[in-house]
């Protein structure tokens, strides 16, 4: 201690010691001070609607009243947008959209079902369209199962048994939900579904993004680029495009919807990246197999549709999907079908035809035990 006294008497060392003590005290007080709570939810563009005129709202690529029966539903993870319409006594169907674009992507498909006498319900997944984004919760199958339960219980009707339709990412969500709540799902319709894609095949960048080594903004751009299909030239030539989203004579401008969402939804990038990292996208063969075993035991039906030229979900996975979900020797009632001449955008671009295939599947009714069908539709 005596050897330190000369140093402590030195003006220079006294200044250093004083600065060090002040910095340490400041850091100590900073750590003790309560930190303000960070936001746990990013609001959707619903919060901006009050600043728009009715004419401006009507001109949005995705107006919030695109479908009838629109309502806001408060959930533990934020406010979400839900739509429900069609005959109250009709067959109940729920549609779950994909990873990138909200439920408006299925406009023609859902209207065809409603016009055919079905009771239709759909909603925007967390972080898409007009649904808020939970920021402190992984966007996993569990989160979306909880959201789906909130959607179902928001109805004045009793949705204890219904057909669950999942498109792309929504297909993975649908299978996961059916695995946990099999008694609620009367049958499954999966349209170019995720779930059994191979994570090992997504490339080095995708694996780095999935592991969290890529900034969220960059990862969101790459995920959207990899999951958002280009418009089919055939459809773009056949139909005119415009800003009137409610006009079913106009081809839905999915690209404008996607651009609007990127620009206006504060939580979209976070939801997209978290869904890619935590959602039911990859290597869930075991889960599908469990659902398939239950479907065989209960004699439930499943319809799987893929696009022939799909670059997002490999159509050659169709036989494996059918097998896992109850196909094969002595299986339950499972049908796989290839929609020729169309890719991943089959719901947005050929929704009426997709609806007709689904209705045909339902109307065929029961077939003898053990049938499995893989067909091609031109």
C-alpha positions in Angstrom: 0.0 0.0 0.0 2.9 2.3 0.9 4.2 1.9 -2.7 0.9 3.3 -4.1 1.0 6.5 -2.0 3.4 8.4 -4.4 1.2 7.5 -7.3 -2.0 8.7 -5.5 -0.3 12.0 -4.7 0.6 12.5 -8.4 -1.9 15.0 -10.1 -2.0 13.0 -13.3 -2.8 9.8 -11.5 -5.4 11.6 -9.3 -7.1 12.8 -12.5 -7.1 9.3 -14.0 -8.5 7.8 -10.8 -11.2 10.4 -10.5 -12.3 9.8 -14.2 -12.3 6.1 -13.6 -14.4 6.4 -10.5 -16.8 8.7 -12.2 -17.2 6.4 -15.1 -17.7 3.4 -12.9 -20.3 5.2 -10.8 -22.1 6.4 -13.9 -22.2 2.9 -15.3 -23.4 1.5 -12.0 -26.2 4.0 -11.8 -27.1 3.3 -15.5 -27.4 -0.4 -14.9 -29.6 0.2 -11.8 -31.9 2.6 -13.5 -35.0 0.9 -14.9 -35.0 0.6 -18.6 -38.1 1.7 -20.5 -40.2 -1.2 -21.9 -39.5 -1.9 -25.5 -42.6 -2.3 -27.8 -43.8 -5.9 -28.0 -46.0 -5.3 -30.9 -45.6 -3.4 -34.2 -48.9 -2.1 -35.5 -50.2 -2.9 -38.9 -51.2 -0.3 -41.5 -54.6 -0.3 -39.8 -53.3 2.6 -37.7 -52.8 4.7 -40.8 -56.3 4.3 -42.2 -57.7 7.2 -40.1 -55.4 9.6 -42.1 -56.8 8.4 -45.5 -60.0 9.5 -47.2 -62.6 6.9 -48.2 -61.5 7.3 -51.8 -57.9 6.8 -50.9 -58.7 3.6 -48.9 -60.8 2.3 -51.9 -57.8 2.7 -54.1 -55.4 0.7 -51.9 -54.0 -2.4 -53.6 -55.5 -4.2 -50.6 -58.5 -2.3 -49.1 -59.5 -3.4 -45.7 -63.0 -4.2 -46.8 -62.0 -6.4 -49.7 -64.1 -9.2 -48.3 -67.5 -9.0 -46.5 -67.8 -9.7 -42.8 -64.6 -7.8 -41.9 -63.8 -7.3 -38.3 -60.9 -6.4 -36.0 -60.1 -9.1 -33.4 -57.9 -8.3 -30.3 -55.6 -11.2 -29.4 -52.8 -11.6 -26.8 -50.3 -10.8 -29.6 -52.0 -7.8 -31.2 -55.0 -6.8 -33.3 -55.7 -8.9 -36.4 -58.0 -8.7 -39.4 -60.6 -11.4 -39.9 -63.2 -11.9 -42.7 -66.2 -14.2 -42.6 -69.0 -14.5 -45.1 -71.2 -16.9 -47.1 -74.1 -19.1 -46.2 -74.3 -19.6 -42.4 -75.5 -23.2 -43.0 -72.9 -24.0 -45.6 -69.8 -26.2 -45.3 -67.3 -24.2 -43.2 -63.9 -23.6 -44.8 -60.9 -21.6 -43.3 -58.1 -20.4 -45.6 -54.6 -19.7 -44.4 -52.4 -17.7 -46.8 -48.6 -17.9 -47.5 -45.5 -16.4 -45.9 -45.3 -13.2 -48.0 -48.7 -11.8 -49.1 -51.9 -11.4 -47.0 -55.2 -13.2 -47.5 -56.3 -11.0 -50.4 -54.1 -13.2 -52.5 -57.0 -15.8 -52.6 -59.7 -13.3 -53.6 -61.1 -15.2 -56.6 -60.7 -18.6 -54.9 -62.6 -17.5 -51.8 -65.4 -15.7 -53.6 -66.0 -18.8 -55.8 -66.4 -20.9 -52.6 -68.7 -18.3 -51.0 -70.8 -18.0 -54.2 -71.1 -21.8 -54.3 -72.7 -21.9 -50.8 -69.8 -22.4 -48.5 -69.2 -20.5 -45.3 -65.7 -18.9 -45.7 -63.4 -17.5 -43.1 -59.9 -16.0 -43.7 -57.5 -13.7 -42.0 -54.1 -12.0 -42.2 -51.4 -13.8 -40.4 -49.5 -11.8 -37.8 -47.2 -9.3 -39.5 -49.1 -9.3 -42.8 -51.8 -7.2 -44.3 -53.8 -5.6 -41.5 -52.7 -7.8 -38.6 -50.2 -6.5 -36.0 -46.7 -8.1 -35.5 -45.7 -9.6 -32.1 -42.0 -8.7 -31.8 -41.0 -10.7 -28.7 -42.5 -14.1 -29.8 -41.1 -16.5 -32.4 -43.3 -16.8 -35.5 -43.7 -20.5 -35.1 -46.5 -23.0 -35.8 -47.5 -22.6 -32.2 -48.0 -18.8 -32.6 -50.1 -19.3 -35.7 -52.2 -22.1 -34.1 -53.0 -19.7 -31.3 -54.0 -17.0 -33.9 -56.2 -19.5 -35.7 -58.0 -20.3 -32.4 -58.5 -16.6 -31.8 -60.0 -16.3 -35.3 -62.4 -19.2 -34.9 -63.6 -18.1 -31.5 -64.3 -14.6 -32.8 -67.2 -15.9 -34.9 -70.8 -16.0 -33.7 -71.1 -19.4 -35.3 -69.7 -22.6 -33.8 -66.5 -23.6 -35.7 -65.9 -26.9 -34.1 -65.5 -28.8 -37.4 -64.3 -27.3 -40.6 -62.2 -27.8 -43.7 -58.7 -26.2 -43.3 -57.2 -24.9 -46.5 -53.5 -23.9 -46.4 -51.6 -22.3 -49.2 -47.7 -22.4 -49.3 -46.6 -21.4 -45.8 -50.2 -21.7 -44.7 -50.0 -25.4 -45.8 -47.3 -26.0 -43.2 -49.4 -24.1 -40.6 -52.5 -26.1 -41.5 -50.8 -29.5 -41.1 -49.3 -28.4 -37.8 -52.7 -27.2 -36.5 -54.3 -30.5 -37.6 -51.7 -32.4 -35.7 -52.6 -30.6 -32.4 -56.4 -30.2 -33.0 -57.3 -33.1 -35.2 -60.9 -33.2 -34.0 -61.5 -29.7 -35.2 -60.2 -30.3 -38.8 -62.8 -32.3 -40.8 -60.5 -32.5 -43.8 -57.4 -30.8 -45.2 -56.7 -29.0 -48.5 -53.1 -28.2 -49.1 -52.1 -26.0 -52.0 -48.4 -26.1 -52.9 -47.7 -26.4 -49.2 -44.5 -25.9 -47.2 -43.5 -28.2 -44.4 -41.4 -31.0 -46.0 -39.0 -28.7 -47.9 -35.4 -29.6 -47.2 -33.4 -27.0 -45.3 -30.2 -28.5 -46.6 -31.3 -27.4 -50.1 -31.8 -23.7 -49.4 -28.2 -22.7 -50.1 -25.5 -21.2 -48.0 -27.0 -17.7 -47.7 -30.4 -19.2 -46.7 -28.8 -21.3 -44.0 -26.9 -18.3 -42.7 -30.1 -16.2 -42.7 -31.9 -19.0 -40.9 -29.2 -19.2 -38.3 -29.4 -15.4 -37.6 -26.0 -14.4 -39.2 -27.6 -12.1 -41.8 -29.2 -8.7 -40.8 -33.0 -8.9 -40.7 -33.5 -6.3 -43.4 -31.3 -8.2 -45.9 -32.8 -11.6 -44.9 -36.3 -10.2 -45.3 -35.5 -9.1 -48.8 -34.0 -12.4 -49.8 -36.8 -14.5 -48.2 -39.4 -12.4 -50.0 -37.5 -12.8 -53.2 -37.3 -16.5 -52.8 -40.9 -17.1 -51.8 -42.7 -14.6 -54.0 -43.4 -16.1 -57.4 -43.2 -14.1 -60.6 -46.5 -13.6 -62.4 -47.4 -16.2 -65.0 -47.0 -14.6 -68.5 -50.1 -16.5 -69.6 -52.3 -14.9 -67.0 -50.8 -11.4 -67.4 -51.7 -11.5 -71.1 -55.2 -12.9 -70.5 -56.4 -10.4 -67.9 -56.1 -6.7 -67.4 -54.6 -5.3 -64.3 -55.5 -2.3 -62.3 -55.9 -0.6 -58.9 -59.5 -1.8 -58.3 -58.9 -4.8 -56.1 -62.6 -5.5 -55.6 -63.3 -5.9 -59.3 -63.1 -9.6 -59.9 -62.9 -8.9 -63.6 -59.4 -7.5 -62.9 -56.4 -9.7 -62.3 -55.4 -9.1 -58.7 -52.2 -7.0 -58.6 -50.2 -9.2 -56.2 -47.0 -7.2 -56.9 -48.7 -4.0 -55.9 -50.0 -5.6 -52.7 -46.5 -6.9 -51.8 -45.0 -3.5 -52.4 -47.7 -1.7 -50.3 -47.1 -4.1 -47.5 -43.3 -3.7 -47.5 -43.7 0.1 -47.5 -46.5 0.4 -44.9 -46.3 -2.5 -42.5 -43.7 -1.7 -39.8 -43.5 -5.3 -38.6 -43.6 -7.2 -41.9 -39.8 -7.7 -42.2 -39.6 -9.0 -38.6 -42.5 -11.4 -39.2 -41.1 -12.6 -42.5 -37.7 -13.4 -41.1 -39.0 -15.0 -37.9 -41.4 -17.1 -39.9 -38.5 -18.3 -42.1 -36.4 -19.1 -39.0 -39.1 -20.6 -36.8 -42.1 -21.5 -38.9 -43.3 -24.8 -40.3 -41.3 -24.7 -43.5 -38.6 -27.3 -43.4 -38.0 -31.0 -42.6 -41.3 -31.7 -40.8 -41.8 -35.1 -42.3 -42.3 -36.7 -38.9 -45.1 -34.2 -38.1 -46.8 -34.9 -41.4 -46.5 -38.6 -40.8 -48.3 -38.3 -37.4 -51.1 -36.4 -39.1 -51.3 -39.0 -41.8 -51.5 -41.8 -39.3 -54.4 -40.0 -37.6 -56.1 -39.3 -41.0 -55.9 -43.0 -41.9 -57.3 -44.0 -38.5 -60.2 -41.6 -38.7 -60.8 -42.0 -42.5 -60.4 -38.3 -43.2 -59.8 -36.9 -46.6 -57.0 -34.7 -47.9 -56.5 -32.9 -51.2 -53.0 -31.8 -52.2 -52.5 -29.5 -55.2 -49.2 -28.4 -56.7 -48.3 -26.2 -59.6 -46.4 -28.0 -62.4 -43.8 -25.2 -62.8 -43.6 -24.2 -59.2 -40.1 -22.8 -58.4 -40.8 -22.3 -54.6 -42.2 -25.7 -53.6 -40.8 -28.5 -55.8 -43.8 -30.3 -57.4 -41.8 -33.6 -57.4 -42.5 -33.7 -53.6 -46.2 -34.4 -54.3 -45.9 -38.3 -54.0 -44.1 -37.9 -50.7 -46.8 -35.5 -49.5 -49.5 -37.9 -50.4 -47.7 -40.8 -48.8 -47.0 -39.0 -45.5 -50.6 -37.8 -45.3 -52.1 -41.2 -45.6 -51.4 -42.4 -49.1 -50.0 -45.7 -50.2 -51.1 -49.3 -49.8 -54.1 -49.6 -47.5 -54.3 -45.9 -47.0 -57.0 -43.5 -46.2 -58.6 -41.1 -48.7 -55.9 -38.9 -50.1 -55.7 -37.2 -53.5 -52.7 -35.4 -55.1 -53.1 -33.4 -58.2 -50.8 -31.4 -60.5 -52.1 -28.2 -62.0 -50.3 -28.0 -65.3 -49.0 -24.8 -66.9 -48.9 -22.8 -63.6 -46.4 -22.2 -60.8 -46.5 -21.1 -57.2 -48.9 -18.3 -58.0 -51.8 -20.6 -58.9 -54.0 -19.3 -56.1 -53.8 -15.6 -57.2 -53.7 -16.3 -60.9 -56.1 -19.3 -61.3 -58.2 -19.0 -58.2 -61.5 -19.9 -59.8 -60.1 -23.1 -61.3 -58.5 -24.1 -58.0 -61.9 -23.6 -56.3 -63.6 -25.8 -58.9 -61.1 -28.6 -58.3 -61.7 -28.3 -54.5 -65.5 -28.4 -55.0 -65.2 -31.4 -57.3 -63.1 -33.2 -54.6 -65.7 -32.5 -51.9 -68.6 -33.5 -54.1 -67.1 -36.8 -55.1 -67.7 -37.8 -51.5 -66.6 -41.1 -50.1 -64.7 -43.7 -52.1 -63.8 -47.2 -50.9 -61.1 -47.5 -48.3 -57.6 -47.5 -49.7 -57.8 -45.2 -52.7 -55.0 -42.8 -53.5 -55.1 -40.7 -56.6 -52.3 -38.6 -58.2 -53.7 -36.7 -61.2 -52.7 -33.9 -63.7 -54.9 -31.0 -64.6 -54.2 -29.0 -67.7 
